[in-house]
Amino acid sequence: MADRRTIILEAATRMIAQAGVRGLRVERIAETAEVSTALIYYHFTDRAGLLRETLAFIADRADRYTRPDPESADARTVLEQVLLLELQDSEAVRENSTAWGELRSTAIFETYLRDQLRDSTRQWITDITELADKALAEQASGGDPAAIAERLTALVEGLSERWLSGSIELSRARHMLRESIRIELTAACGLPAREPPPVLIAGVCATIGERVPPVPTRGELCHTRPHRQGQVAAAGPVEGGRYWLSRMRSSWWMRRQPYSPTGCGAARSPATPRCTCCPQPTPDQGSRCRY
């Protein structure tokens, strides 16, 4: 059996969903929860404290009814389940979503709710970001999981509001959300897999002997002057980490080939992370140059 504090919060959530925040009266909550007003003030101090605790209760209840199936096979399915569970035709979800929307609208005018509402929203986005990150890693694609999570959570709120106000059918809302998840993850497939931030290396073109500025992005080589053959030799690391350089053969080859630390084909020294015949830095020891 729920304790009296939980019963009070359930009654407050129901009243906000039915009458809005402006219709929230401590006396009516006490009557609905079958407790005294003194007990409500004992637990929550005042009406503003009751509203803050009700918002936290709504967020916690949403966490409970959006828990995915523990036997879900993959991260993408889990992400889809968690978001779709925000749109289900049950009394608890309708009540929770309506009260959440009322509190968000009230925060436009009642500034004391903004910080807590912002924190709750950020936590929701963080939770979805973790799921999106796992889904992206599972399909070995790039993309920003935090941006994906922010867009999807905003979409859920918008679809929920339209569904609850009768502007859209629940089945249509769920279909649109499912399609949006698919589009977000499919679009990320076209991006390169995310990698740790590279260390830039200031280079010198071994063919023409001219210095190359630090390479800003993976895939760029010496563009000092056009030439088909040539090797970019590392002059030394620049703060930020290691960056791989490679032999340039043609513009076509440059666009399609991964970078190699060296282009000489010689054995690397097991004692130092550098090639035995050239000053190129290498990411590991004891292996051989690939070209």
Backbone as CSV, one residue per row, in Angstrom:
resi,resn,N_x,N_y,N_z,CA_x,CA_y,CA_z,C_x,C_y,C_z
1,MET,0.848,-1.198,0.000,0.000,0.000,0.000,0.881,1.245,0.000
2,ALA,0.533,2.253,-0.804,1.321,3.473,-0.903,1.232,4.278,0.394
3,ASP,2.324,4.959,0.720,2.305,5.789,1.921,1.521,7.066,1.640
4,ARG,1.276,7.824,2.683,0.424,9.009,2.541,1.070,10.068,1.643
5,ARG,2.379,10.185,1.703,3.059,11.176,0.870,2.854,10.869,-0.617
6,THR,2.970,9.588,-0.970,2.748,9.181,-2.366,1.307,9.401,-2.775
7,ILE,0.382,9.122,-1.865,-1.039,9.328,-2.157,-1.318,10.803,-2.419
8,ILE,-0.692,11.683,-1.651,-0.862,13.121,-1.850,-0.332,13.535,-3.222
9,LEU,0.836,13.022,-3.604,1.440,13.373,-4.891,0.609,12.837,-6.051
10,GLU,0.052,11.651,-5.902,-0.833,11.108,-6.934,-2.071,11.980,-7.100
11,ALA,-2.620,12.428,-5.989,-3.802,13.290,-6.042,-3.456,14.640,-6.675
12,ALA,-2.285,15.166,-6.362,-1.864,16.447,-6.940,-1.655,16.313,-8.453
13,THR,-1.049,15.223,-8.882,-0.836,14.994,-10.308,-2.169,14.887,-11.036
14,ARG,-3.108,14.183,-10.433,-4.423,14.011,-11.060,-5.151,15.350,-11.162
15,MET,-5.038,16.161,-10.131,-5.727,17.452,-10.139,-5.114,18.409,-11.150
16,ILE,-3.774,18.387,-11.280,-3.113,19.234,-12.284,-3.536,18.815,-13.676
17,ALA,-3.632,17.495,-13.899,-4.034,16.992,-15.211,-5.479,17.365,-15.538
18,GLN,-6.335,17.451,-14.523,-7.755,17.724,-14.754,-8.079,19.216,-14.768
19,ALA,-7.443,19.977,-13.877,-7.810,21.386,-13.713,-6.669,22.354,-13.983
20,GLY,-5.487,21.841,-14.281,-4.352,22.717,-14.500,-3.718,23.162,-13.200
21,VAL,-2.587,23.815,-13.299,-1.877,24.262,-12.101,-2.686,25.324,-11.363
22,ARG,-3.351,26.196,-12.103,-4.138,27.245,-11.452,-5.318,26.686,-10.678
23,GLY,-5.763,25.493,-11.061,-6.881,24.881,-10.349,-6.452,24.029,-9.172
24,LEU,-5.158,24.009,-8.891,-4.642,23.196,-7.783,-4.933,23.883,-6.452
25,ARG,-5.678,23.218,-5.593,-6.018,23.733,-4.274,-5.645,22.694,-3.222
26,VAL,-4.941,23.153,-2.207,-4.495,22.228,-1.150,-5.690,21.563,-0.488
27,GLU,-6.777,22.308,-0.277,-7.957,21.746,0.388,-8.567,20.613,-0.451
28,ARG,-8.607,20.794,-1.758,-9.166,19.761,-2.636,-8.264,18.535,-2.668
29,ILE,-6.960,18.756,-2.658,-6.032,17.612,-2.621,-6.214,16.837,-1.330
30,ALA,-6.342,17.540,-0.223,-6.540,16.880,1.068,-7.824,16.044,1.054
31,GLU,-8.867,16.593,0.431,-10.132,15.859,0.343,-9.996,14.622,-0.538
32,THR,-9.342,14.768,-1.679,-9.165,13.637,-2.588,-8.285,12.552,-1.978
33,ALA,-7.195,12.956,-1.312,-6.258,11.996,-0.719,-6.713,11.500,0.645
34,GLU,-7.801,12.105,1.162,-8.349,11.741,2.468,-7.315,11.930,3.576
35,VAL,-6.687,13.094,3.551,-5.734,13.484,4.595,-6.071,14.911,5.013
36,SER,-5.417,15.362,6.051,-5.642,16.731,6.520,-4.718,17.689,5.772
37,THR,-5.138,18.959,5.681,-4.278,19.963,5.060,-2.996,20.147,5.856
38,ALA,-3.077,19.938,7.174,-1.881,20.076,8.021,-0.821,19.059,7.607
39,LEU,-1.257,17.851,7.247,-0.300,16.829,6.828,0.378,17.226,5.508
40,ILE,-0.378,17.829,4.601,0.192,18.280,3.326,1.250,19.356,3.578
41,TYR,0.929,20.315,4.435,1.896,21.367,4.742,3.101,20.814,5.516
42,TYR,2.870,19.758,6.258,3.972,19.126,6.990,4.979,18.507,6.012
43,HIS,4.478,17.867,4.963,5.358,17.194,3.987,5.959,18.163,2.969
44,PHE,5.197,19.207,2.591,5.613,20.026,1.450,5.765,21.514,1.761
45,THR,5.531,21.932,2.967,5.719,23.311,3.442,4.685,24.290,2.888
46,ASP,4.603,24.394,1.549,3.644,25.313,0.945,3.236,24.792,-0.428
47,ARG,2.418,25.567,-1.140,1.920,25.153,-2.444,3.053,25.032,-3.454
48,ALA,4.018,25.948,-3.417,5.149,25.888,-4.345,5.976,24.626,-4.104
49,GLY,6.164,24.276,-2.840,6.893,23.037,-2.529,6.148,21.813,-3.018
50,LEU,4.829,21.851,-2.919,4.016,20.744,-3.421,4.159,20.610,-4.928
51,LEU,4.176,21.734,-5.642,4.340,21.692,-7.093,5.701,21.122,-7.480
52,ARG,6.740,21.534,-6.786,8.086,21.026,-7.097,8.169,19.526,-6.868
53,GLU,7.610,19.057,-5.777,7.643,17.620,-5.490,6.766,16.838,-6.459
54,THR,5.684,17.446,-6.897,4.815,16.782,-7.872,5.537,16.629,-9.204
55,LEU,6.307,17.640,-9.597,7.080,17.552,-10.835,8.095,16.411,-10.760
56,ALA,8.781,16.294,-9.621,9.746,15.199,-9.443,9.028,13.845,-9.459
57,PHE,7.839,13.784,-8.878,7.054,12.545,-8.868,6.660,12.152,-10.291
58,ILE,6.257,13.125,-11.098,5.871,12.862,-12.484,7.055,12.308,-13.268
59,ALA,8.233,12.908,-13.079,9.429,12.433,-13.787,9.789,11.012,-13.362
60,ASP,9.696,10.724,-12.065,10.018,9.377,-11.574,9.024,8.351,-12.099
61,ARG,7.745,8.714,-12.150,6.746,7.773,-12.641,6.948,7.500,-14.124
62,ALA,7.354,8.522,-14.884,7.640,8.311,-16.301,8.810,7.354,-16.480
63,ASP,9.821,7.456,-15.624,10.941,6.515,-15.691,10.480,5.083,-15.482
64,ARG,9.507,4.906,-14.617,9.035,3.544,-14.322,8.255,2.941,-15.480
65,TYR,7.354,3.728,-16.091,6.534,3.109,-17.147,7.206,3.120,-18.522
66,THR,8.396,3.688,-18.615,9.121,3.625,-19.895,10.300,2.664,-19.844
67,ARG,10.356,1.835,-18.850,11.446,0.852,-18.793,11.277,-0.164,-19.922
68,PRO,12.351,-0.402,-20.662,12.240,-1.317,-21.810,12.221,-2.775,-21.375
69,ASP,11.893,-3.619,-22.306,11.924,-5.055,-22.076,13.374,-5.489,-21.852
70,PRO,13.685,-6.111,-20.708,15.078,-6.512,-20.446,15.617,-7.531,-21.437
71,GLU,14.731,-8.193,-22.188,15.165,-9.200,-23.153,15.306,-8.618,-24.572
72,SER,15.246,-7.287,-24.683,15.396,-6.665,-26.000,16.737,-7.031,-26.608
73,ALA,16.722,-7.336,-27.907,17.909,-7.896,-28.549,18.985,-6.866,-28.847
74,ASP,18.611,-5.657,-29.190,19.616,-4.693,-29.626,19.298,-3.313,-29.083
75,ALA,20.302,-2.414,-29.171,20.180,-1.073,-28.607,19.141,-0.232,-29.341
76,ARG,19.037,-0.428,-30.649,18.054,0.340,-31.418,16.635,0.009,-30.965
77,THR,16.371,-1.265,-30.706,15.053,-1.673,-30.230,14.751,-1.069,-28.868
78,VAL,15.748,-1.040,-27.999,15.573,-0.456,-26.669,15.245,1.031,-26.784
79,LEU,15.989,1.741,-27.635,15.729,3.171,-27.836,14.303,3.400,-28.321
80,GLU,13.877,2.601,-29.280,12.530,2.747,-29.827,11.471,2.442,-28.771
81,GLN,11.698,1.397,-27.975,10.734,1.027,-26.941,10.567,2.138,-25.912
82,VAL,11.685,2.667,-25.427,11.635,3.694,-24.379,10.858,4.924,-24.844
83,LEU,11.079,5.345,-26.082,10.390,6.526,-26.590,8.920,6.245,-26.889
84,LEU,8.638,5.088,-27.452,7.247,4.763,-27.786,6.390,4.557,-26.538
85,LEU,7.017,4.145,-25.440,6.260,3.966,-24.197,5.778,5.291,-23.616
86,GLU,6.297,6.402,-24.136,5.777,7.714,-23.744,4.428,7.979,-24.402
87,LEU,4.111,7.199,-25.433,2.863,7.360,-26.161,2.080,6.053,-26.096
88,GLN,1.413,5.826,-24.991,0.587,4.631,-24.835,-0.735,5.024,-24.174
89,ASP,-1.777,4.336,-24.582,-3.125,4.699,-24.140,-3.438,4.047,-22.793
90,SER,-2.869,4.622,-21.747,-3.154,4.157,-20.386,-3.434,5.377,-19.523
91,GLU,-4.168,5.172,-18.467,-4.563,6.292,-17.602,-3.338,6.978,-16.997
92,ALA,-2.363,6.187,-16.563,-1.177,6.758,-15.929,-0.387,7.631,-16.904
93,VAL,-0.241,7.157,-18.157,0.521,7.912,-19.146,-0.226,9.179,-19.536
94,ARG,-1.535,9.084,-19.749,-2.327,10.271,-20.085,-2.240,11.312,-18.971
95,GLU,-2.414,10.850,-17.755,-2.381,11.745,-16.605,-1.006,12.377,-16.432
96,ASN,0.026,11.554,-16.552,1.392,12.037,-16.382,1.767,13.053,-17.458
97,SER,1.473,12.710,-18.713,1.843,13.591,-19.828,1.075,14.904,-19.784
98,THR,-0.201,14.844,-19.413,-0.995,16.067,-19.319,-0.468,16.967,-18.209
99,ALA,-0.170,16.384,-17.050,0.354,17.170,-15.934,1.718,17.767,-16.269
100,TRP,2.562,16.978,-16.969,3.879,17.487,-17.389,3.721,18.706,-18.307
101,GLY,2.810,18.605,-19.254,2.573,19.722,-20.153,2.044,20.944,-19.413
102,GLU,1.182,20.731,-18.432,0.663,21.849,-17.640,1.783,22.529,-16.845
103,LEU,2.658,21.740,-16.253,3.762,22.310,-15.482,4.738,23.056,-16.386
104,ARG,4.982,22.526,-17.583,5.877,23.221,-18.514,5.259,24.549,-18.953
105,SER,3.975,24.576,-19.192,3.311,25.827,-19.562,3.336,26.829,-18.408
106,THR,3.146,26.327,-17.201,3.145,27.204,-16.027,4.516,27.828,-15.805
107,ALA,5.579,27.099,-16.145,6.944,27.603,-15.933,7.231,28.850,-16.766
108,ILE,6.414,29.105,-17.787,6.589,30.331,-18.569,6.363,31.554,-17.679
109,PHE,5.428,31.419,-16.738,5.074,32.544,-15.868,5.600,32.365,-14.443
110,GLU,5.632,31.118,-13.969,6.106,30.842,-12.605,7.567,30.414,-12.678
111,THR,8.465,31.374,-12.468,9.894,31.116,-12.698,10.499,30.136,-11.703
112,TYR,9.881,29.935,-10.536,10.453,29.041,-9.542,10.434,27.578,-9.996
113,LEU,9.675,27.274,-11.043,9.620,25.911,-11.566,10.670,25.655,-12.649
114,ARG,11.268,26.705,-13.161,12.112,26.551,-14.351,13.356,25.708,-14.105
115,ASP,14.052,25.960,-13.015,15.298,25.227,-12.761,15.046,23.729,-12.655
116,GLN,14.032,23.356,-11.893,13.741,21.933,-11.723,13.249,21.308,-13.023
117,LEU,12.443,22.060,-13.762,11.954,21.548,-15.038,13.110,21.383,-16.016
118,ARG,14.044,22.326,-16.004,15.222,22.233,-16.868,16.067,21.017,-16.487
119,ASP,16.241,20.787,-15.190,17.031,19.636,-14.737,16.371,18.315,-15.139
120,SER,15.055,18.249,-15.002,14.333,17.030,-15.384,14.455,16.774,-16.882
121,THR,14.351,17.847,-17.667,14.480,17.714,-19.118,15.878,17.259,-19.498
122,ARG,16.885,17.844,-18.870,18.268,17.457,-19.165,18.533,16.000,-18.800
123,GLN,17.967,15.551,-17.684,18.153,14.149,-17.296,17.512,13.217,-18.304
124,TRP,16.338,13.583,-18.783,15.660,12.780,-19.811,16.505,12.726,-21.077
125,ILE,17.024,13.870,-21.493,17.873,13.905,-22.693,19.135,13.066,-22.481
126,THR,19.702,13.136,-21.276,20.906,12.346,-20.975,20.618,10.856,-21.079
127,ASP,19.478,10.438,-20.554,19.113,9.012,-20.619,18.952,8.558,-22.073
128,ILE,18.291,9.370,-22.887,18.091,9.010,-24.288,19.411,9.090,-25.055
129,THR,20.285,10.017,-24.652,21.603,10.116,-25.290,22.390,8.827,-25.118
130,GLU,22.343,8.250,-23.925,23.055,6.991,-23.675,22.530,5.875,-24.571
131,LEU,21.214,5.826,-24.737,20.632,4.797,-25.608,20.985,5.046,-27.073
132,ALA,20.937,6.315,-27.493,21.292,6.642,-28.877,22.758,6.347,-29.146
133,ASP,23.606,6.601,-28.179,25.035,6.331,-28.331,25.276,4.838,-28.533
134,LYS,24.582,4.014,-27.773,24.718,2.565,-27.930,24.195,2.105,-29.292
135,ALA,23.094,2.703,-29.738,22.537,2.332,-31.043,23.488,2.719,-32.171
136,LEU,24.124,3.896,-32.061,25.083,4.322,-33.084,26.321,3.433,-33.075
137,ALA,26.790,3.082,-31.887,27.964,2.214,-31.790,27.653,0.825,-32.349
138,GLU,26.445,0.376,-32.155,26.039,-0.946,-32.633,26.071,-1.027,-34.153
139,GLN,25.708,0.068,-34.816,25.730,0.067,-36.282,26.993,0.711,-36.832
140,ALA,27.960,1.001,-35.943,29.282,1.534,-36.333,29.156,2.769,-37.210
141,SER,28.357,3.711,-36.762,28.170,4.933,-37.533,28.466,6.149,-36.675
142,GLY,28.592,7.292,-37.337,28.859,8.528,-36.633,27.570,9.175,-36.175
143,GLY,27.598,10.492,-36.055,26.421,11.199,-35.580,26.591,11.641,-34.136
144,ASP,25.845,12.632,-33.765,25.898,13.189,-32.415,24.734,12.638,-31.609
145,PRO,24.983,11.721,-30.666,23.872,11.117,-29.917,23.110,12.128,-29.078
146,ALA,23.804,13.155,-28.557,23.119,14.168,-27.748,22.145,14.976,-28.600
147,ALA,22.554,15.327,-29.820,21.666,16.078,-30.718,20.473,15.221,-31.130
148,ILE,20.738,13.941,-31.402,19.646,13.026,-31.759,18.660,12.912,-30.598
149,ALA,19.182,12.779,-29.382,18.318,12.654,-28.203,17.484,13.910,-27.989
150,GLU,18.087,15.066,-28.192,17.348,16.322,-27.996,16.218,16.456,-29.012
151,ARG,16.503,16.087,-30.249,15.448,16.177,-31.277,14.320,15.185,-31.005
152,LEU,14.671,13.975,-30.623,13.645,12.948,-30.408,12.786,13.240,-29.175
153,THR,13.394,13.722,-28.095,12.600,14.041,-26.905,11.677,15.224,-27.167
154,ALA,12.158,16.207,-27.926,11.296,17.339,-28.286,10.133,16.859,-29.149
155,LEU,10.408,15.916,-30.053,9.346,15.369,-30.896,8.319,14.623,-30.053
156,VAL,8.781,13.848,-29.078,7.858,13.111,-28.209,6.915,14.075,-27.501
157,GLU,7.450,15.164,-26.975,6.597,16.134,-26.280,5.574,16.749,-27.221
158,GLY,6.014,17.094,-28.429,5.085,17.683,-29.385,4.001,16.713,-29.820
159,LEU,4.386,15.478,-30.106,3.402,14.470,-30.509,2.447,14.146,-29.368
160,SER,2.978,14.099,-28.143,2.128,13.820,-26.986,1.081,14.912,-26.808
161,GLU,1.494,16.160,-26.979,0.558,17.276,-26.839,-0.527,17.222,-27.904
162,ARG,-0.155,16.896,-29.131,-1.154,16.818,-30.198,-2.106,15.641,-29.984
163,TRP,-1.539,14.529,-29.504,-2.394,13.367,-29.257,-3.385,13.649,-28.124
164,LEU,-2.898,14.198,-27.023,-3.759,14.446,-25.869,-4.811,15.515,-26.160
165,SER,-4.497,16.426,-27.075,-5.468,17.482,-27.410,-6.405,17.061,-28.539
166,GLY,-6.261,15.831,-29.028,-7.152,15.322,-30.060,-6.810,15.757,-31.459
167,SER,-5.605,16.306,-31.669,-5.214,16.772,-32.995,-4.646,15.669,-33.867
168,ILE,-4.312,14.536,-33.267,-3.716,13.432,-34.011,-4.061,12.127,-33.306
169,GLU,-4.239,11.070,-34.079,-4.513,9.757,-33.500,-3.242,9.177,-32.877
170,LEU,-3.415,8.380,-31.862,-2.264,7.780,-31.186,-1.452,6.924,-32.144
171,SER,-2.114,6.150,-32.975,-1.397,5.286,-33.914,-0.541,6.106,-34.875
172,ARG,-1.062,7.250,-35.306,-0.322,8.127,-36.208,0.890,8.734,-35.478
173,ALA,0.690,9.123,-34.244,1.793,9.694,-33.458,2.907,8.672,-33.269
174,ARG,2.539,7.442,-32.958,3.547,6.395,-32.764,4.269,6.074,-34.073
175,HIS,3.529,6.078,-35.176,4.142,5.825,-36.480,5.151,6.925,-36.821
176,MET,4.780,8.163,-36.579,5.682,9.272,-36.878,6.943,9.206,-36.011
177,LEU,6.776,8.838,-34.755,7.940,8.728,-33.874,8.853,7.596,-34.325
178,ARG,8.262,6.466,-34.691,9.060,5.333,-35.159,9.822,5.680,-36.437
179,GLU,9.157,6.382,-37.341,9.810,6.802,-38.574,10.935,7.799,-38.301
180,SER,10.741,8.684,-37.348,11.770,9.672,-37.015,13.010,9.003,-36.436
181,ILE,12.803,7.994,-35.604,13.944,7.249,-35.059,14.710,6.578,-36.193
182,ARG,13.972,5.978,-37.112,14.622,5.314,-38.250,15.415,6.318,-39.085
183,ILE,14.831,7.476,-39.343,15.505,8.488,-40.157,16.764,8.993,-39.463
184,GLU,16.669,9.235,-38.161,17.834,9.732,-37.411,18.995,8.735,-37.474
185,LEU,18.711,7.476,-37.245,19.780,6.474,-37.219,20.274,6.155,-38.625
186,THR,19.383,6.186,-39.601,19.804,5.943,-40.983,20.682,7.073,-41.483
187,ALA,20.328,8.306,-41.148,21.141,9.448,-41.562,22.527,9.373,-40.952
188,ALA,22.606,8.866,-39.723,23.909,8.743,-39.066,24.784,7.704,-39.742
189,CYS,24.170,6.757,-40.455,24.961,5.727,-41.151,25.825,6.329,-42.246
190,GLY,25.432,7.475,-42.760,26.214,8.109,-43.808,27.388,8.903,-43.288
191,LEU,27.532,8.989,-41.972,28.629,9.733,-41.373,29.740,8.789,-40.969
192,PRO,30.985,9.248,-40.949,32.078,8.387,-40.511,31.936,8.043,-39.042
193,ALA,32.438,6.869,-38.685,32.395,6.446,-37.288,33.160,7.444,-36.434
194,ARG,32.628,7.704,-35.244,33.265,8.668,-34.366,34.581,8.132,-33.830
195,GLU,35.574,8.993,-33.758,36.898,8.623,-33.277,37.331,9.614,-32.220
196,PRO,38.291,9.249,-31.384,38.816,10.216,-30.422,39.404,11.415,-31.150
197,PRO,39.383,12.601,-30.544,39.958,13.784,-31.198,41.408,13.542,-31.577
198,PRO,41.791,13.754,-32.839,43.154,13.460,-33.268,44.144,14.509,-32.801
199,VAL,45.416,14.117,-32.746,46.482,15.069,-32.477,46.966,15.587,-33.812
200,LEU,47.006,16.878,-33.983,47.449,17.450,-35.238,48.966,17.414,-35.325
201,ILE,49.473,17.184,-36.514,50.918,17.145,-36.742,51.263,18.129,-37.841
202,ALA,52.182,19.003,-37.541,52.673,19.897,-38.577,53.559,19.089,-39.498
203,GLY,53.330,19.150,-40.801,54.048,18.285,-41.735,54.890,19.042,-42.730
204,VAL,55.799,18.311,-43.350,56.619,18.837,-44.433,56.503,17.875,-45.603
205,CYS,56.150,18.372,-46.771,56.032,17.514,-47.936,57.423,17.018,-48.331
206,ALA,57.590,15.706,-48.378,58.900,15.131,-48.672,59.301,15.336,-50.126
207,THR,58.332,15.608,-51.003,58.636,15.766,-52.421,59.116,17.174,-52.750
208,ILE,58.413,18.158,-52.244,58.749,19.535,-52.601,59.417,20.293,-51.465
209,GLY,59.477,19.680,-50.269,60.192,20.271,-49.162,59.549,21.493,-48.555
210,GLU,58.274,21.698,-48.804,57.598,22.856,-48.234,56.750,22.433,-47.042
211,ARG,56.678,23.303,-46.066,55.951,22.998,-44.840,54.441,23.028,-45.085
212,VAL,53.763,22.105,-44.450,52.317,22.005,-44.550,51.730,22.436,-43.210
213,PRO,50.674,23.231,-43.185,50.054,23.612,-41.908,49.537,22.381,-41.187
214,PRO,49.315,22.475,-39.869,48.737,21.337,-39.143,47.475,20.840,-39.815
215,VAL,47.359,19.517,-39.956,46.216,18.926,-40.654,44.975,19.075,-39.784
216,PRO,43.937,19.786,-40.234,42.791,20.045,-39.372,41.786,18.915,-39.294
217,THR,41.654,18.117,-40.350,40.667,17.044,-40.341,41.242,15.817,-41.011
218,ARG,40.725,14.664,-40.604,41.174,13.415,-41.213,40.809,13.425,-42.696
219,GLY,41.753,13.128,-43.551,41.489,13.112,-44.981,42.195,14.214,-45.724
220,GLU,42.835,15.155,-45.017,43.545,16.225,-45.696,45.034,15.937,-45.722
221,LEU,45.663,16.254,-46.858,47.101,16.068,-47.005,47.717,17.384,-47.453
222,CYS,48.917,17.289,-48.004,49.629,18.476,-48.457,48.928,19.077,-49.677
223,HIS,48.446,20.294,-49.532,47.806,20.988,-50.644,48.615,22.231,-51.024
224,THR,49.915,22.235,-50.676,50.751,23.394,-50.957,50.804,23.673,-52.452
225,ARG,50.974,22.627,-53.251,50.924,22.771,-54.709,50.517,21.420,-55.300
226,PRO,49.916,21.409,-56.459,49.435,20.136,-57.020,50.592,19.230,-57.460
227,HIS,50.552,17.981,-57.062,51.485,16.978,-57.556,50.883,15.605,-57.298
228,ARG,51.185,14.651,-58.139,50.575,13.327,-58.029,51.277,12.438,-57.023
229,GLN,52.623,12.449,-57.039,53.369,11.582,-56.144,53.921,12.408,-54.989
230,GLY,54.162,11.768,-53.887,54.759,12.487,-52.765,54.343,11.906,-51.440
231,GLN,55.132,12.150,-50.468,54.858,11.644,-49.131,54.938,12.806,-48.159
232,VAL,53.983,12.903,-47.240,54.003,13.952,-46.239,54.737,13.421,-45.024
233,ALA,55.899,13.985,-44.755,56.705,13.529,-43.618,56.380,14.361,-42.403
234,ALA,56.226,13.726,-41.251,55.872,14.441,-40.033,57.047,15.257,-39.530
235,ALA,56.773,16.501,-39.162,57.819,17.342,-38.596,57.786,17.297,-37.083
236,GLY,56.679,16.953,-36.501,56.571,16.879,-35.048,55.134,17.062,-34.611
237,PRO,54.774,16.511,-33.449,53.391,16.596,-32.992,53.035,17.993,-32.508
238,VAL,51.803,18.375,-32.757,51.251,19.616,-32.247,50.253,19.240,-31.167
239,GLU,50.076,20.063,-30.166,49.227,19.724,-29.029,47.835,19.309,-29.499
240,GLY,47.338,18.208,-28.946,46.019,17.714,-29.336,45.999,16.238,-29.613
241,GLY,47.156,15.580,-29.833,47.166,14.144,-30.055,47.844,13.734,-31.333
242,ARG,47.812,12.417,-31.681,48.517,11.904,-32.852,47.616,11.939,-34.076
243,TYR,48.174,12.285,-35.198,47.408,12.258,-36.449,48.170,11.441,-37.470
244,TRP,47.471,10.621,-38.218,48.120,9.768,-39.211,48.236,10.504,-40.541
245,LEU,49.400,10.411,-41.149,49.634,10.986,-42.464,49.876,9.856,-43.455
246,SER,49.775,10.125,-44.727,49.968,9.049,-45.679,50.569,9.529,-46.984
247,ARG,50.919,8.553,-47.818,51.443,8.837,-49.144,50.319,9.343,-50.045
248,MET,50.631,10.358,-50.840,49.656,10.868,-51.792,49.959,10.284,-53.165
249,ARG,48.975,9.665,-53.785,49.184,9.072,-55.113,48.347,9.780,-56.164
250,SER,47.102,10.058,-55.850,46.252,10.807,-56.765,45.089,11.345,-55.962
251,SER,44.376,12.308,-56.517,43.244,12.869,-55.782,42.189,11.799,-55.545
252,TRP,42.016,10.895,-56.497,41.049,9.801,-56.302,41.475,8.914,-55.145
253,TRP,42.755,8.553,-55.155,43.267,7.659,-54.107,43.207,8.332,-52.739
254,MET,43.500,9.631,-52.709,43.484,10.363,-51.444,42.105,10.351,-50.816
255,ARG,41.050,10.452,-51.623,39.705,10.522,-51.080,39.230,9.180,-50.556
256,ARG,39.858,8.107,-50.993,39.297,6.792,-50.692,40.167,5.912,-49.804
257,GLN,41.384,6.290,-49.545,42.266,5.428,-48.779,42.466,5.936,-47.356
258,PRO,42.561,5.021,-46.383,42.855,5.443,-45.013,44.299,5.910,-44.895
259,TYR,44.582,6.661,-43.873,45.926,7.148,-43.670,46.830,6.073,-43.092
260,SER,48.082,6.128,-43.478,49.103,5.238,-42.937,50.160,6.101,-42.273
261,PRO,50.743,5.663,-41.147,51.749,6.465,-40.476,52.985,6.705,-41.337
262,THR,53.321,5.772,-42.194,54.506,5.936,-43.024,54.215,5.442,-44.424
263,GLY,55.179,5.683,-45.345,54.992,5.202,-46.694,56.212,4.475,-47.201
264,CYS,57.055,3.988,-46.305,58.333,3.438,-46.744,58.358,1.915,-46.774
265,GLY,57.437,1.244,-46.078,57.405,-0.217,-46.091,58.439,-0.858,-45.200
266,ALA,59.185,-0.086,-44.440,60.232,-0.653,-43.588,59.667,-1.109,-42.253
267,ALA,60.465,-1.918,-41.571,60.052,-2.412,-40.262,60.139,-1.293,-39.239
268,ARG,59.217,-1.303,-38.270,59.268,-0.340,-37.199,60.090,-0.894,-36.048
269,SER,60.755,-0.014,-35.380,61.593,-0.441,-34.264,60.724,-0.822,-33.073
270,PRO,60.956,-1.976,-32.438,60.163,-2.354,-31.271,60.474,-1.508,-30.051
271,ALA,61.568,-0.770,-30.081,61.972,-0.007,-28.909,61.426,1.412,-28.923
272,THR,61.047,1.882,-30.078,60.556,3.258,-30.157,59.392,3.319,-31.133
273,PRO,58.382,4.132,-30.845,57.230,4.216,-31.747,57.516,5.037,-32.987
274,ARG,58.624,4.752,-33.664,58.964,5.436,-34.908,59.522,4.420,-35.896
275,CYS,59.374,4.718,-37.155,59.894,3.842,-38.184,61.421,3.876,-38.161
276,THR,62.064,2.746,-38.464,63.528,2.665,-38.402,64.210,3.461,-39.499
277,CYS,63.500,3.805,-40.574,64.149,4.505,-41.675,63.601,5.896,-41.923
278,CYS,62.620,6.336,-41.166,62.094,7.674,-41.353,61.543,8.192,-40.026
279,PRO,61.357,9.491,-39.900,60.946,10.067,-38.616,59.457,10.054,-38.351
280,GLN,58.719,9.255,-39.129,57.270,9.283,-38.953,56.869,8.653,-37.618
281,PRO,56.002,9.314,-36.825,55.503,8.698,-35.596,54.518,7.587,-35.933
282,THR,54.523,6.524,-35.176,53.617,5.400,-35.415,52.799,5.140,-34.162
283,PRO,51.557,4.623,-34.323,50.688,4.441,-33.174,51.020,3.223,-32.325
284,ASP,51.754,2.274,-32.848,52.094,1.089,-32.060,53.544,0.692,-32.363
285,GLN,54.027,-0.284,-31.626,55.413,-0.690,-31.773,55.500,-2.107,-32.345
286,GLY,56.574,-2.335,-33.076,56.860,-3.697,-33.533,56.153,-4.114,-34.789
287,SER,55.317,-3.271,-35.370,54.632,-3.645,-36.601,55.369,-3.029,-37.788
288,ARG,54.823,-3.227,-38.993,55.518,-2.782,-40.204,54.692,-1.715,-40.906
289,CYS,55.410,-0.863,-41.654,54.707,0.133,-42.464,53.930,-0.591,-43.557
290,ARG,52.790,-0.016,-43.935,51.921,-0.715,-44.888,52.218,-0.387,-46.343
291,TYR,52.975,0.660,-46.647,53.181,1.034,-48.054,54.652,1.019,-48.417
